[in-house]
Amino acid sequence: MPKAPPLWSVLLLHPPWKTADGLSLADNNRDPPKPAHMKKSFLAPSMESRKSSGTSTDTKSSAAAGPPCACEATNPKWQPPVPRDPMCFFIDVGAGRGDSELAFLGEHGGQTSTGGQGQQLTFDTGAWKKEECLSYLVEPNSNFGPSLTEVARRVPGRIFPMVQQAAYMCDKQNETFYLDTAGPHARGSAIDPHHSDIQRQGTAKTPVNVTLVNLLRWLREGVLPEDHLVLKMDAEGAEWDIIPCLAKNPDIYKLIDVMYLEDHCPRGQYCCFENLHTVHGEQQCDPTPQGQCWCPSKGQAGNTRADFDAALNTLKSAGVKFPPYFSET
């Protein structure tokens, strides 16, 4: 039986070495040759799904209430891939400069750690060797494009940056994304204009346009139950929108084997205690008093902590593993 094209050739809105506008990354003067299976016809189902979903392509005003688009947990036009040999995927939602991919490859240059204690994280790939897995590095901040391109050169043909794109709970073009130009490693960049790191910048906040890719559609159309899927999510509060949406469709969340999730509201990393903020390169907690915690963002869909925890428990009950996870970036 002939193999179906890999996840990236079926589902990406744009080739991974392109920006959302179809332009080459800043440090790439020429496009790499396209694989033989990278045909326009393979992109058509994804584009058709986006058209049929009725999601808007208008840029959202930062003053608008609610999420950029509603949760789309199912769509009859989403079809799973044709039968093929099992594959291993690592999807990094919020890839930043590529630290998680370096940690995934076992390189100690990555800053990713477990439980906030500074240990090097060893990603769970089951019976698969890490070099056998295909990696997709989803990062809306185009400033990280050159770094991710350099990381992709570590294992040519198996690591694919998706720059100026953000995984979310629906598809939408031209969504406003706000760059954190003040915090360490631009860590607070987010689609939520009310994210605390964005609010601190006042009128100096930097909006850019990105493409939202529905993570649920992406998984449904590209992953088979027999595949091994490792998902890392560091989405600056957008996880509060994505996870409850994901929990509505067992056919999709059961595709995930392991999820490394950074919960931003909070799991300890956003509390004011001595020696904790040293990890983040911050020297004070002003205006939050010592001993108190705060949430930079709870997403935009209005989900409560009870909603979020219930969604997590739904995934855990289905066998999705959630190892302790924390990233400095």
C-alpha positions in Angstrom: 0.0 0.0 0.0 1.5 3.4 -1.0 2.3 5.7 1.9 0.2 8.8 2.4 2.2 12.1 2.4 3.4 13.0 5.9 1.5 15.4 8.2 3.2 18.5 7.0 2.5 18.1 3.3 -1.2 17.5 3.9 -2.0 20.1 6.5 0.2 23.2 6.5 -1.4 26.3 5.2 2.0 27.3 3.8 5.2 25.3 3.3 7.2 25.2 6.5 10.0 27.3 5.2 7.6 30.1 4.4 6.0 32.8 6.5 2.2 33.1 6.6 2.5 35.6 3.7 4.4 33.1 1.5 7.7 34.9 1.9 11.0 33.2 2.6 12.4 33.5 6.2 14.8 36.4 6.7 17.9 34.2 6.8 16.9 32.0 3.9 17.7 33.5 0.5 16.2 30.6 -1.5 13.6 28.0 -0.9 14.7 24.4 -0.4 13.5 22.1 -3.1 9.9 20.8 -2.5 9.6 17.1 -2.0 7.9 15.1 -4.7 4.8 14.6 -2.6 4.4 18.3 -1.8 1.6 18.9 -4.3 -1.0 21.6 -4.4 -3.8 18.9 -4.4 -2.7 17.8 -0.9 -3.3 21.3 0.4 -6.8 21.5 -1.0 -8.6 19.6 1.7 -7.2 21.9 4.5 -8.1 25.0 2.6 -11.5 23.7 1.8 -12.1 22.9 5.5 -11.2 26.5 6.4 -13.6 27.9 3.8 -16.4 25.7 4.9 -16.0 26.4 8.6 -17.3 30.0 8.2 -14.5 31.5 10.3 -13.7 35.1 9.6 -10.6 36.4 7.9 -10.9 39.9 9.3 -8.3 41.3 11.7 -9.8 41.5 15.3 -9.7 44.8 17.1 -7.7 44.6 20.3 -10.7 46.1 22.1 -13.0 43.3 20.9 -14.3 40.9 23.6 -14.1 37.2 23.4 -11.8 34.9 21.4 -10.7 35.5 17.8 -13.1 32.8 16.6 -15.3 30.2 18.2 -14.2 26.6 19.1 -14.6 24.3 16.2 -14.2 20.9 17.6 -15.7 18.9 14.7 -16.4 19.3 11.0 -17.8 16.6 8.7 -15.3 17.8 6.0 -12.4 16.8 8.2 -11.2 13.4 7.1 -8.5 11.3 8.7 -5.5 10.3 6.5 -5.6 7.3 4.3 -4.1 4.1 5.9 -0.3 4.2 6.0 2.6 2.9 8.1 2.7 4.4 11.7 4.6 7.6 12.2 6.0 9.6 15.1 5.2 13.3 15.4 6.4 16.1 17.8 4.3 19.2 17.6 5.7 22.2 19.4 2.9 24.8 20.0 4.8 27.9 21.0 8.3 26.9 19.8 10.0 30.2 20.6 13.7 30.0 19.6 13.6 26.2 19.5 14.7 25.2 23.0 12.1 22.4 23.2 13.3 20.9 19.9 16.9 21.0 21.1 15.7 19.2 24.3 13.7 16.8 22.2 16.9 15.9 20.3 18.7 15.4 23.6 20.9 18.5 23.3 21.6 20.3 26.5 21.6 23.7 24.9 17.8 23.8 25.3 16.4 25.6 28.4 13.3 23.3 28.8 13.1 21.6 32.1 10.8 19.6 34.3 8.8 21.0 37.3 10.7 24.3 37.3 13.7 22.7 39.0 16.2 23.1 36.1 16.5 19.4 35.1 16.9 18.6 31.5 13.7 17.2 30.1 13.7 13.9 28.3 10.7 13.7 25.9 8.7 10.5 25.9 8.7 9.1 22.3 7.6 5.6 23.3 9.3 3.0 21.2 10.4 5.5 18.6 13.9 7.0 18.3 13.8 10.7 18.4 15.5 11.1 15.0 12.7 9.0 13.5 10.0 11.6 14.5 8.9 14.5 12.4 8.9 17.8 14.3 6.7 20.8 13.6 7.7 24.0 15.4 4.7 26.4 15.5 5.7 29.9 16.4 3.7 33.1 15.6 6.6 35.5 16.4 8.6 35.8 13.2 11.6 37.2 15.1 12.3 33.6 16.0 12.3 32.5 12.3 16.1 32.5 11.9 16.7 30.6 15.1 14.1 27.9 14.2 15.6 27.6 10.7 19.0 27.0 12.2 17.5 24.4 14.6 15.8 22.7 11.6 19.2 22.2 10.0 20.1 19.8 12.8 18.1 17.0 11.2 17.4 18.0 7.6 14.1 17.0 6.2 12.5 16.1 9.6 12.1 19.5 11.4 9.7 22.0 10.0 9.3 25.5 11.3 5.8 27.1 11.0 6.6 30.7 11.6 3.9 33.5 11.8 1.3 30.8 12.5 -0.4 30.0 15.8 -2.1 26.8 16.8 -5.6 27.6 18.2 -9.1 26.2 18.4 -10.3 27.5 15.0 -8.9 28.6 11.7 -8.5 32.3 10.9 -6.3 34.4 8.7 -4.9 37.8 9.7 -5.4 37.6 13.4 -3.6 40.2 15.6 -0.7 38.9 17.6 1.0 41.1 20.2 4.8 40.9 20.6 6.3 41.1 24.1 9.2 43.4 23.4 10.2 43.9 27.1 10.2 40.5 28.8 13.0 38.0 28.7 13.0 35.9 25.5 9.8 37.7 24.4 8.1 35.1 26.5 4.7 37.0 26.9 3.9 37.4 23.2 0.3 36.4 22.8 -3.0 36.8 20.8 -4.6 38.0 24.1 -4.3 41.8 24.2 -5.0 41.6 27.9 -2.1 39.3 28.7 -0.3 40.9 31.6 3.0 41.1 29.8 1.4 42.9 26.9 -0.6 45.3 29.1 2.6 46.3 30.8 3.9 47.8 27.5 1.0 50.2 27.3 0.9 52.1 24.0 4.3 50.6 23.1 2.7 47.1 22.4 3.6 45.8 19.0 0.8 44.1 17.0 1.5 41.9 14.0 -0.7 39.7 11.8 -0.5 35.9 12.1 -2.5 32.9 10.8 -4.4 30.8 13.3 -4.4 27.1 12.5 -7.1 24.9 14.1 -5.1 22.3 16.1 -8.1 20.0 16.2 -8.5 20.0 12.4 -4.8 19.6 11.9 -4.6 16.5 14.2 -7.8 15.0 12.7 -6.5 15.3 9.1 -3.0 14.2 9.7 -2.7 11.7 12.6 -3.7 8.1 12.8 -4.5 6.3 16.1 -1.5 4.0 15.6 0.9 7.0 15.3 2.8 8.3 18.3 2.0 12.0 18.9 4.0 14.1 21.3 2.4 17.6 21.8 4.1 20.4 23.7 2.0 23.5 24.4 3.4 26.8 25.8 0.8 29.2 24.4 0.7 32.1 26.9 -2.8 31.4 28.2 -4.3 30.2 24.9 -4.2 26.7 26.4 -7.3 27.8 28.4 -9.2 28.1 25.1 -7.6 25.2 23.2 -7.8 22.4 25.9 -11.5 22.7 26.7 -12.3 22.8 22.9 -10.1 19.7 22.4 -11.9 17.9 25.2 -15.1 18.0 23.2 -13.9 15.5 20.5 -12.6 12.2 21.7 -11.7 11.1 18.2 -9.1 13.9 18.2 -7.7 14.0 21.8 -7.3 10.2 21.8 -4.7 10.7 19.1 -2.4 12.4 21.6 0.0 10.1 23.5 1.9 12.6 25.6 1.3 16.3 26.2 3.8 18.7 27.8 1.7 21.5 29.0 2.7 24.8 30.6 -0.4 26.1 32.4 -0.1 29.8 32.8 -2.7 30.3 35.6 -0.7 29.2 37.6 1.2 26.1 38.4 3.7 27.8 40.6 5.9 29.6 38.1 4.0 32.9 38.4 4.2 33.3 42.2 6.2 35.8 44.2 8.7 33.9 46.3 12.4 34.4 46.7 14.6 32.5 44.4 11.7 31.7 42.1 11.9 34.8 39.9 15.6 34.4 39.6 14.8 31.6 37.1 12.8 34.2 35.0 15.5 36.9 35.1 13.2 39.1 37.2 14.3 40.8 40.4 11.0 41.9 41.9 7.3 41.0 41.8 5.9 44.5 41.9 3.0 45.1 42.0 2.2 41.6 43.2 3.2 41.1 46.9 5.5 38.3 48.1 3.7 35.0 48.6 0.9 35.7 46.0 0.3 34.3 42.6 -1.3 35.8 39.5 -2.3 34.7 36.0 -0.9 36.5 33.0 -3.8 35.2 30.8 -6.8 32.8 31.2 -7.4 32.8 27.4 -10.3 34.7 25.8 -13.1 32.1 25.7 -14.2 32.7 29.3 -13.4 29.3 30.6 -13.1 28.9 34.4 -10.5 27.0 36.3 -13.2 24.3 36.8 -13.7 24.2 33.0 -10.0 23.9 32.3 -9.4 21.2 35.0 -12.4 19.2 33.8 -11.0 19.2 30.3 -7.6 18.1 31.5 -9.2 15.3 33.5 -11.1 14.2 30.3 -7.8 13.9 28.4 -6.1 12.2 31.3 -8.9 9.6 31.7 -8.5 8.8 28.0 -4.8 7.9 28.6 -3.1 11.1 27.5 0.0 11.4 29.7 0.9 14.8 31.2 4.5 14.7 32.5 5.6 17.6 34.8 6.7 20.5 32.5 8.1 24.0 32.7 10.0 26.1 30.3 12.0 29.2 31.1 11.1 30.8 27.7 
